[in-house]
Amino acid sequence: MFKFTNTLKGASVLTIAAVMATTAAHAQDGADLGISDADYSLDALIEAAQQEGPITVIDATGQIVNMAEAFTEKYGIEAVGVRMSAQEQEQILVREAAANNVQTDVFNMSNLPSITSSLLPQGIVVSWFPPDFADVIAPEHQSPALTSHNPWLWAYNSDVHPDGCPVDNMWALTEPEWAGKVAFPDPQLRNETIFWFNQMETNSDEQMAQAYEAYFGEPLETEEASATAEWVKRFAGNNPTIARGDSDVGPIVGASTEDDSRIGFLSTAIFRHAERDGYNMAVCEGMQPFVGQLAPRVAVIAAGTQHPNAAKLFARFMMTEEGMLPQLQDGKISTNADANMPEMERSGVINLVDQLHMADAATADSDFARLQDWQDFWIVNSR
């Protein structure tokens, strides 16, 4: 078994006055949701949770269905798992809070900036961290409570390129040679990509500039605000194949031939799809400056839940190896230092963590504030 030992560091705008007024009464500290942290023990939480009704839990991966079934089997509390994109999750939270009719209890969300800048301040959700996990989950992952990181990677068809990735620098993807040959999930449908652009500009722009110089052999000169912005402009203008999601990117990479090779940007879960569909895919290991991104994923509980203890128990379940196992098998990396990466995981991402861009939660407010700017920038430059 591979083991990850916490080496990680570190929607549309939903601020609606009517929602804020409606949800203010529901704003709660996670420590006071259900049984208090002062009275907390796992046994006490289980006992209280088993007195409550069924819960609905939502995530952006279909593995949430298996996780909910495992939770029900373990604790005898009915849990229904629903797959839903991060943007759809935000809409559900806002609408149910505004209607004062909360039907969904727990969300495992990848839009950290939206959570910290909008949903938490408005009191639409609360974040609760299990006190008994203080020693196995790093302090920077406790507030809000991060369950895992979702790796997104540059990948290629290793049947067509058995000697390795045909690209070793992100700037190569802006070249005419790769025009129309890079499959990329639509950034307008995936805020995590837009947040990544801002994270790179804010925290890693020097690395983007260095990668440019390494590839082109001269320093970057640009009229844009940053090297990252210049890369986004050139990449968007190089006619990438825009897909609705990474489940559509995988087959495009899989259809590569020697005369028509494709690169794709996708989550580690798609490596399982590739195996199922009969083609081999590999990570562009060594890609400069980044092999991909790590998108933090946060457990939040609807502030108006009628099942607070069951919701807290499920949030804790997602932070265990047992609870997160279906997603660990798909390459998600648990924040729990005691959770092992299964050997059956197909991408090998656990060995590439130091090559991935890591989001810094300290600048999440900037990611949220600049979401629309980056979306507009992408649209203008992709025309």
PAVO-510062 format. One line per field, with one value per residue (C-alpha): x, y, z. Coordinates in pm, 1 decimal. Layout:
<sites>
px X  ...
py Y  ...
pz Z  ...
</sites>
This chain:
<sites>
px 0.0  119.9  82.9  39.1  183.8  40.8  308.8  42.6  39.0  -207.8  -2018.1  -2117.4  -2124.9  -2387.6  -2394.3  -2762.8  -2909.5  -3230.8  -3041.3  -2824.0  -3129.7  -3295.8  -2990.8  -2865.4  -3088.4  -2934.6  -2572.7  -2411.2  -2063.0  -1985.3  -1875.8  -2231.3  -2410.8  -2575.9  -2384.0  -2122.2  -1750.8  -1732.7  -1952.5  -1791.1  -1681.6  -1723.1  -1956.3  -2169.1  -2188.5  -2288.6  -2558.7  -2702.4  -2680.1  -2869.6  -3166.4  -3203.1  -3362.0  -3197.8  -2949.9  -2865.9  -2498.9  -2362.7  -2029.7  -1903.1  -1806.7  -2033.9  -1832.4  -2042.9  -2310.9  -2076.2  -1960.6  -2319.0  -2394.2  -2085.0  -2191.1  -2539.2  -2398.8  -2153.6  -2381.2  -2735.4  -2823.3  -2974.6  -2763.7  -2843.2  -2549.6  -2604.8  -2352.6  -2363.3  -2112.9  -1965.3  -2163.6  -2486.6  -2409.7  -2380.6  -2716.3  -2886.6  -2742.5  -2852.6  -3201.7  -3278.2  -3150.3  -3353.0  -3666.3  -3593.0  -3640.1  -3310.3  -3333.5  -2965.1  -2732.7  -2365.1  -2157.9  -1802.3  -1713.2  -1414.9  -1496.2  -1298.4  -1297.9  -1676.6  -1707.0  -1475.0  -1581.9  -1955.4  -2123.4  -1961.9  -1988.6  -2354.7  -2429.0  -2554.0  -2313.3  -2099.7  -1769.5  -1710.4  -1382.0  -1379.5  -1180.3  -1037.5  -864.7  -654.4  -336.3  -377.4  -497.9  -268.7  -381.2  -402.9  -663.6  -888.3  -1064.2  -1250.0  -1234.8  -1066.7  -1138.2  -900.7  -729.9  -844.6  -553.8  -604.3  -325.9  -189.7  -211.9  -133.2  -196.2  95.0  5.6  88.7  383.8  546.9  864.7  687.1  478.8  536.7  516.5  736.2  632.9  292.1  403.0  434.9  55.9  34.5  230.6  72.7  182.0  -76.0  -353.5  -679.7  -504.0  -542.7  -865.8  -967.7  -1280.9  -1476.8  -1352.2  -1694.8  -1838.5  -1554.3  -1469.0  -1180.5  -991.6  -1050.6  -941.2  -627.0  -541.9  -563.8  -368.7  -86.1  -76.7  -91.7  147.0  349.4  388.3  766.4  759.6  538.9  788.3  1081.8  906.3  857.2  1227.3  1323.6  1101.7  1160.7  1516.8  1449.4  1273.3  902.8  792.4  419.5  164.4  -46.8  -38.9  150.2  315.7  12.2  -223.2  -3.0  -16.4  -394.6  -431.9  -213.7  -361.8  -722.0  -636.3  -476.8  -815.3  -816.8  -1085.9  -1331.9  -1521.3  -1810.2  -1612.5  -1309.0  -1513.1  -1529.3  -1157.9  -1045.1  -1190.8  -1034.1  -691.7  -775.8  -850.8  -496.6  -299.6  58.0  -67.1  -315.1  -186.7  -387.3  -307.2  -577.3  -635.4  -836.8  -884.1  -717.7  -1054.0  -1039.2  -746.7  -995.2  -1220.9  -927.0  -858.9  -1226.3  -1240.0  -924.2  -657.7  -352.2  -301.7  -12.3  68.6  297.7  551.6  808.1  586.7  714.0  621.0  335.3  212.3  -129.9  -321.1  -446.8  -799.9  -883.9  -1214.5  -1410.7  -1677.6  -1960.1  -2293.3  -2609.5  -2668.4  -3039.5  -3002.9  -3256.9  -3002.2  -2699.1  -2538.3  -2581.5  -2438.8  -2138.0  -2084.6  -2084.0  -1841.8  -1610.0  -1658.6  -1527.6  -1206.1  -1130.2  -957.5  -1261.7  -1503.9  -1291.1  -1175.7  -1388.1  -1234.6  -882.2  -907.6  -973.9  -663.6  -806.1  -551.2  -686.8  -583.8  -573.8  -211.5  -326.2  -515.7  -330.5  -342.6  -458.8  -212.0  -491.8  -499.4  -416.8  -247.5  39.3  -31.9  87.4  443.1  395.0  258.0  563.8  509.7  152.6  44.0  -89.1  -357.3  -288.7  -605.4  -467.3  -539.3  -880.0  -1056.5  -865.6  -966.9  -1332.8  -1310.0  -1143.2  -1358.6  -1556.4  -1243.2  -1073.7  -1390.8  -1417.9  -1046.9  -1087.2  -1388.9  -1227.1  -909.3  -1075.2  -1273.7
py 0.0  349.1  605.9  979.7  1167.8  1519.3  1675.3  1905.3  2271.3  2440.3  2933.0  3195.8  3475.1  3381.3  3682.5  3761.0  3989.6  3791.8  3469.6  3635.2  3755.1  3415.4  3218.1  3446.4  3272.7  2939.4  3046.4  2808.5  2727.4  2372.9  2293.5  2364.2  2176.6  1873.3  1757.9  2012.1  1952.2  1977.3  1667.4  1496.2  1138.1  915.1  685.2  981.1  1110.5  770.2  730.5  1075.3  1022.7  694.4  876.0  1096.9  1043.0  958.4  1199.3  1304.4  1354.1  1514.9  1506.9  1570.8  1205.2  907.7  730.1  916.9  652.8  376.5  587.6  645.0  273.8  191.1  447.8  298.1  -51.6  58.3  276.6  169.3  525.4  557.5  780.9  858.8  964.5  1203.6  1308.1  1678.5  1932.4  2192.1  2474.3  2275.5  2205.9  2578.3  2643.4  2374.3  2515.5  2870.9  2776.4  2548.2  2805.3  3083.8  2867.9  2766.8  2409.1  2221.2  1874.7  1797.4  1756.8  1709.9  1831.1  1741.6  2047.5  2143.6  2516.1  2620.8  2995.2  2999.3  2828.3  3059.4  3382.0  3327.4  3018.9  3020.6  3398.3  3393.3  3112.8  2883.8  2609.2  2521.1  2338.1  2094.8  1925.3  1602.7  1671.5  1319.5  1381.6  1674.4  1465.7  1299.5  1591.3  1891.4  2218.6  2396.9  2140.8  2175.5  2510.3  2465.1  2086.5  1943.2  1579.6  1533.2  1682.2  1601.5  1574.6  1693.3  1594.1  1644.6  1298.6  1125.2  794.9  569.9  316.1  580.6  721.3  427.4  630.6  902.1  1215.9  1407.9  1733.9  1837.3  2200.3  2367.0  2639.9  2379.9  2351.8  2708.1  2622.0  2569.7  2204.0  2144.2  2364.7  2175.3  1876.8  1946.2  1828.1  2051.1  2058.9  2379.6  2637.5  2801.8  2483.8  2412.7  2695.4  2492.1  2556.3  2930.3  2927.7  2741.6  3017.4  3274.7  3055.4  3019.9  3393.8  3483.0  3225.9  3064.5  3315.9  3311.0  2939.9  3004.7  3267.4  3034.1  2758.7  3000.1  3084.9  2717.9  2633.2  2930.9  3010.7  3374.9  3573.5  3636.0  3977.5  4035.4  4312.5  4097.8  4130.6  3805.6  3507.4  3302.2  3541.4  3522.1  3141.2  3140.1  3384.2  3177.4  2844.6  2964.7  3102.6  2777.3  2615.6  2355.1  2090.0  2198.5  1913.4  1925.5  1727.4  1508.6  1194.2  1329.3  1417.5  1059.4  908.1  1190.9  1098.8  732.6  793.2  926.9  787.4  839.9  1093.6  1259.2  1255.6  1424.8  1557.0  1588.0  1755.5  1528.7  1389.2  1071.0  890.8  881.7  637.8  378.4  464.0  416.9  70.9  -16.0  112.2  -65.9  199.5  299.3  646.5  796.9  1121.0  1375.1  1323.9  1603.0  1857.3  2207.4  2390.5  2164.4  1815.0  1934.9  2078.8  1966.4  2092.3  2095.5  1938.2  2056.8  1887.0  2127.3  2074.7  2265.9  2504.1  2423.5  2044.6  1851.9  1573.9  1753.8  1459.3  1220.1  1489.8  1534.7  1159.8  1139.6  1431.9  1245.2  922.8  1101.2  1181.1  814.2  569.2  342.4  618.9  771.1  436.6  451.4  789.9  690.0  414.9  692.0  885.7  1136.5  1207.9  1205.5  1477.3  1206.0  1100.4  752.7  689.9  474.8  505.7  168.7  -13.0  -56.0  321.8  351.5  689.6  662.8  1019.5  957.3  953.3  1283.5  1506.8  1731.5  1801.4  1925.7  2283.1  2309.4  2562.7  2804.6  2854.0  3185.5  3344.5  3182.5  3518.0  3648.3  3341.1  3411.3  3786.2  3740.1  3452.9  3664.7  3845.7  3519.2  3379.4  3688.7  3668.5  3308.6  3388.3  3687.4  3496.7  3177.0  3347.3
pz 0.0  -79.4  197.5  172.9  469.3  445.8  227.4  84.0  184.7  209.6  -936.5  -1004.0  -750.5  -495.1  -265.1  -276.6  -14.6  13.2  73.3  336.0  525.0  508.1  615.8  891.3  1142.3  1047.6  1082.0  1327.9  1444.1  1336.1  1691.7  1812.0  1534.9  1692.0  1997.5  2099.3  2068.5  2445.8  2466.7  2169.6  2145.9  1845.6  2039.0  2149.2  1792.5  1656.6  1920.4  1846.4  1469.1  1485.9  1638.5  1330.5  992.8  658.4  500.0  145.6  58.0  -257.9  -438.9  -791.3  -836.2  -879.6  -611.7  -356.2  -418.0  -300.3  -6.5  104.9  81.9  291.2  551.2  572.9  613.7  883.5  1095.8  1005.9  902.2  557.0  333.2  -29.6  -246.1  -537.3  -802.2  -885.1  -1020.9  -788.8  -949.3  -921.0  -555.8  -488.7  -655.2  -446.9  -124.6  -202.4  -321.2  -28.5  220.4  58.1  71.0  431.0  310.9  345.6  190.1  137.1  430.9  339.9  45.2  -52.3  -258.8  -472.6  -496.1  -188.7  -277.1  -308.0  28.5  219.8  47.1  8.1  150.3  495.2  556.3  456.0  699.7  423.5  531.1  829.0  835.2  1118.8  1200.2  1409.3  1729.0  1729.6  1393.3  1512.5  1512.3  1171.0  957.2  924.7  1087.8  750.8  642.4  946.7  894.3  672.7  695.4  385.3  310.1  18.1  -286.6  -637.3  -885.0  -1242.4  -1479.9  -1828.6  -1987.9  -2317.2  -2494.0  -2399.0  -2669.5  -2929.3  -2733.2  -2550.7  -2485.9  -2288.1  -2319.9  -2645.1  -2450.4  -2158.1  -2108.4  -2073.7  -2314.6  -2591.5  -2580.6  -2711.5  -3026.2  -3373.9  -3361.6  -3088.6  -3225.2  -3190.5  -3035.5  -2663.4  -2501.5  -2210.5  -1990.9  -2045.6  -1790.4  -1803.9  -1651.2  -1410.4  -1173.4  -1031.2  -1356.6  -1332.0  -968.1  -1080.1  -1326.4  -1048.9  -808.1  -1059.1  -1126.3  -756.4  -614.5  -894.3  -1174.0  -1154.6  -1230.2  -1532.4  -1655.5  -1597.6  -1791.9  -2081.8  -2088.2  -2064.0  -2361.4  -2591.9  -2487.8  -2405.3  -2130.9  -2169.2  -2290.4  -2255.6  -2236.5  -2005.4  -1627.9  -1576.1  -1737.9  -1638.8  -1817.5  -2127.7  -2116.0  -2074.2  -2365.1  -2596.6  -2487.8  -2524.6  -2867.6  -2985.2  -3048.2  -2768.6  -2801.2  -2534.7  -2369.7  -2128.3  -1869.9  -1826.1  -1892.6  -2249.5  -2253.6  -2188.1  -2507.2  -2713.1  -2573.2  -2625.0  -2995.3  -3056.2  -3348.3  -3464.3  -3716.4  -3481.1  -3126.0  -2850.3  -2502.0  -2237.5  -1902.2  -1676.8  -1329.1  -1210.3  -1213.8  -1594.6  -1579.9  -1455.3  -1751.4  -1989.2  -1853.7  -1886.8  -2245.1  -2357.7  -2408.0  -2208.0  -2071.8  -1876.2  -1696.8  -1864.8  -1588.4  -1569.4  -1749.2  -1669.8  -1462.9  -1347.5  -1427.1  -1316.5  -1025.0  -686.4  -620.9  -247.4  -151.1  150.5  361.9  443.0  612.4  522.8  813.6  822.0  823.3  1027.3  1080.8  1227.5  1403.1  1111.0  884.9  1113.4  1125.8  746.9  722.3  957.8  758.0  448.1  634.0  704.5  474.2  490.5  397.8  122.3  -23.3  -341.7  -420.3  -315.7  -576.8  -829.1  -723.8  -476.7  -202.9  151.5  394.8  662.3  711.3  816.7  492.0  239.0  -137.4  -277.6  -500.5  -756.8  -825.3  -1195.7  -1246.9  -997.2  -885.3  -530.4  -668.1  -850.7  -575.5  -576.3  -950.2  -904.3  -845.1  -490.3  -408.7  -124.9  78.9  206.5  -133.9  -191.3  -148.9  -451.7  -652.1  -578.4  -638.7  -978.1  -1103.6  -1349.6  -1471.5  -1563.0  -1721.3  -1941.1  -2022.8  -2137.9  -2352.8  -2522.1  -2605.3  -2722.9  -2996.7
</sites>
